[in-house]
Amino acid sequence: MNSLFEFDKIIAVDTARAAAKGAAIIIGTDEAGRGPGAGDVFGAAVCFKPEAQNYAILKHLNDSKKLSPKLRTELAEIIKKCAYYSIKQVSVKEIEKINILNAALLTMKLSCEEVAAQLNVTPLILIDGNRKIKKFAHSQQTITKGDSKSAAIAAASILAKTARDQYMQELHEKHPQYGWAQNKGYLTRKHIEAIKNCGVTKFHRKSFLNKILNTCSCGRLGT
């Protein structure tokens, strides 16, 4: 198995040693979709089962953005077979209400709580990035660039991204003019031109579009 599993093992052992208990149970969590100007934000949590070591394909675990779509999809299916996992999403409406950072943290909190409920022990939560989850009952540790260091975080990043990509593909089929199947809601040049020509939809994060909306008469609401 790859070094990402070794990373998690070392943290689990060190945490247990500090607490004078048996090896800690690790849940990794990550989000997908903080940056785009359209679409919900997704979060996922993963706790690998012992049988994960039987799947050779998991040696390819890495930051989901560094993997091909095909390999991400293959890995996502295996992760679901050999891990406790949860995937949650927070709507554009909620993003606009509580801001994108809080919405992203909320997806991770909800997914971690669901996975923790399936376990018989208190887990240690490994979070990608440098922001801890607010008002959270479990011990947590932030890992900068954790999706390229921790197997559990990398797996969570893969589940969150594959779920969000599928969601954006479904939105694309309803609103093909914005190119969401390709840009995943990011504000590419073509996406911005489509907003200027066609207006915004209820799936656009209007707080992300202030400069665009202030320079054109495209503020009308689509469906």
N, C-alpha and C positions, 0 to 999 in steps of 0.2 A: 504494500500500500504506500501511497506517496507521502511526502513530508508534511502535507497539510494535516493528515491524521496524527502524525507525530507531534505536531504543534499542539493539537487539542489534548493529546495524551499527557504531554508535559504540564499543561495548564491544569488539567484535572488532578494529576498527582500532586502538584505543588499546592493547589487549593486544599486538597484533602489533608496533606501533611500539616498545613498551617492550622487547620481546624481539628487535627488529631482524629480524623474520621476516615472511612473508606473512600475510594476514588470518587471524585465528584462526577455527577452526570452533567454533560455539556449540552446546552441548546444554543445553536447559532441562529442569528437573525439578521436580515438585511431587507432593504426596500428596492423598488424599481419605479421610476417615473417621477422623481423630484423635479427634474429640469424642464420637461416638456410644457408647452403652452396649451395642451389639450389632453383630456382624458384623466381618469381616476389614478390615484397612486396605489401601488400594491406593496404588501409586505409579506414575508414568509418566515417561518421558524422550522428548524430541523434538529431532531435528536436521533442520531444513528443507532440502530440496533446492532448487536454483536455480529449478526450474519452479513453485515455490510462488507466485511473483509473477504467475503466469497465472490464479490463482483469486481473483476479485474478492470472493468471500464471506469471505475471510480478513481483510478490513477490519473485520469484526465481532469479531475476536479480543479477548478480555477475560477477566478473572477469571470462571471458570466459574459461580460463584454468582450473578453478575450477569446471566446469560443465561437465556433461557427453555429448558425442556427440549427443545423442538423445534429451536431454533437450535443448542443444544449438540450434539444428535445429528447435524445436518447438517454442522456444523463438524468433528466427530469423523471422519466418513466422508471428508471432503476432506483432513484432516490425514494420515490413513492413506495417502492416494494420493500425497502430495507431500512426505513426510518419512520419514526413518529413525525408527522409534519402538519402544518397548517398554513393556509394562504388566505390573506384578508385584503380587502380593498376599501378605500375611503373615497367617497364621491367628490366630484368637482364642487358641488354645492358646499360640502363640509370643508374642503380645502379653502374655499373663499371665505369661509366663516372663521376658521381657526388658524389659518396660514399653512403653507406647504410643509414647513419643518415639523410643526405639531401634528399634521395629518400623517406624515411619514412615520413619525414615532408612534402614533396611535396604531397604525397597521402592524407594526412590530410588536407592540404591547399585546394587542388582541391575539395575534398568532402565537406568541410565546405563552400566553395564559392558556390557550387551548391545548398546546402540546404539554405544558406542565401538568395540566389536569389529567393527562393520560398516564403520567409517571407516578410511581409510588414513593419517590424521594424528592427532596427539594433540589432543584437544579441550579447550576451556575449559567447565567445568560451571557453569551459573547455577542457583542453588538458591533457591527461594522461602523467605523467612523469614530467620532470623538464626543458624541452626545448621548448621555444616558437617558433612559426612559423615565418620564416623570411619574410620580405616584405609583410606584411599582413595588410589589411585595418581595420580589426575588433578588438575590445577589446578582450584580451585573458588572461586566468588565468591558470597556470599550477597546476596540482593536483598530488602529489606523491601518487602512488598506487590508482589513481583515478578510475580505473576499479572495485575496490572493495568498493568505497565510493559514487560515483555519478551514478545515474540511467542512465543518458544520455551517459556518458562515457562507462559504462558497456554494454549498448545496442550497442554502436559503436564497442566495442571490439568483441561482439558476431557476428555482421554482417561481420566485417573484417575477423574474423577467419573462420566462416562457408564458406565464399566466397573463401578464400585461400585454405581451406581444399578440397573443391570441385575442384578447379583448380589443386591442386597437385594430386588428384585422376585421373583426366583426363590425366595429364602427365604420371602418373604411367602406365596407359593403353598403352601408346606408348613406355615406357621404363621400363618395369616391373623389370628388373635386379637390379635397384637401391632401390627398396622397398619404393618408395615415398608415397604410400598409407598409410604406417605405420609410416615412420619417418618424413614425411612432408618436406623433404629436409634437415633436421638436419643431422650433420655428425656423425651418429652412427657408431659403429664398422663395421656393415654389409655394410653400405653405403660406408664407406672408402674402404673396401675390393672390393666392386663392381667398384669403381673408379679405383683402382689399376689394376683390371682384365679387365675392359671394356673401360677404358678411360673416358674422360669427354664429356659432351654434351653442346650444346649452351644454355641449361638451367642452367648450373652450374655457380656459381659466382667464377671465377678463382682467384680473389683477396683473397677469403676466403680459397683457396686450395694450397697456396704457399708451405707450409711445405710438404704436401702430394705429390705435383707434383715434388718437388725437391728431393724426396727420391725414386722415381720410374720412369719408362719410360712410364708413362700413360698419357702424355700430349696431345695425339692425340685427335682431335675434332670429336665427334660423330654427329648425326643428331637430 
